[in-house]
Amino acid sequence: MSMKYTEDHEWINVEGDVATVGITHHAQDALGDVVFVELPDVGKTIAQKEVAGVVESVKAAADVYMPVSGEIVEVNEALRADPSLANSDPLGAGWFFKVKLSSAGEVAALLDETAYTAFAANA
């Protein structure tokens, strides 16, 4: 499946019933140099649009919202150790967490790349 996006500037990439979640290039550009991330606890179930974590930069702090409902199955310990990965590789090594989907239908309602690019251009 291709990547999907939220209006809160998170991306999600679904493989089977597990999705990887991170922040977009637009989000990390707006934040500036990321200096700290707070990641959710593995095993925690979080509903769509609830706060799942926090990202702090030299400019601001921002909540990271759940793009879909589900259970956290893994967090990126490398990101916790080196928050700058959110800047240098936000769509790769800078991922935040993995979630086991509760409702695959929620993914369909997210933005595709074309819609997100148009949205972000006006954000």
N, C-alpha and C positions, 0 to 999 in steps of 0.2 A: 504494500500500500504506500502511496505517496504521503509526504508530510502534510499535516494540517496545522492550522494556526488559530489562535484566539484573538479577540480584540484587546486582551490584556497583554499581548505580545509574548505569549508562550507558544512553543511549537510542540507537536506530538507526532511520534512516528510509531505506528502500530505494527506489530509482528505477532500474528496469532491472537492470543487474548492478553498479551502484555504490551504496554506502550511505554516508550521512553519519552521523557518530558524535559524541556529546557527553555531558556529564554532566547528570543530572536536577536538577530543583528541590530534591528532597530532599538530594542530594549537596552542592549549593552552599550550602544552608541549614546543613547539618552542618559544612561546612568554614569558613564565615564568609567574610570578604573575601579573594578570590583575588588573590594578588600575583605569581604566576609560574606559567607552564605550560611543560612540556617536551613537545614534540611529536615524533612519529616522523619519520624521514627518508622523503621521497618515493622510491618504488621499493623500499622494504623490504617483504618478505613476513613477515607475523606470523600465528602460529596462534591460533585461538580460545582465550581465557582467558589468553594471555600478556600481559605488561605492554607496553603500547603508548606510554605516556607517564606524566607525573607532573603533578599539580596541587598547588601549595603555597598555603597561606593564612596569615593571621596566627595561626591556631590550630594548624594541622597540615599535614602533607604526605600525599598519598594517591596510590596508583598508579591509572592509568587502564588498564583491561583491554580487550583486543580482544573485542567481542561475537561476532564471526565471523572466520573465517580469510580472509586475502586480502592483496592488495598495496596499500600506501598510494599513492594517486594524487594527493592534494592535502592540504595542511595549511592551517589558518586563520592566515595571517600577521597578520591584524588582531587575533586573540586573543593572539598572541605579543607584539604591540606594546601591547595594552591588555587584560591578563588579567581586568580587572573585567567584561568582557563575559560571562564565565562566570557572574557573579552577576546582572547586569542583564538578560540575555537568554539563559539557558542553552539554550533549545530553538530559538533562532534564530541571531542574530549571534554567539553564544558557542559555536558548534560547534567541534569539535577537529580532525577530519580526515575525509577521504573514502577509502573502501577499495573496490577492485574485488573482488567476492566470488569466493572459490574454490569454495564449496559453498553454494548457495542453500538447501539443506535445513537448514543450521544456523539460519537465520532463523526457521523454523517452530517451533523448540524454545524460542524466547525468550518472555518474558512479554508478554501484551497489556496495555493500559492498566488494565483492571479488576483483573487479577491483580497487576500491579505496585503499584497503589494500595493493595491489601490487604496486600501484602508490606511496603511502605514504612511503613504505619501501625503495623506491629509491629516494625519495625527499630530 
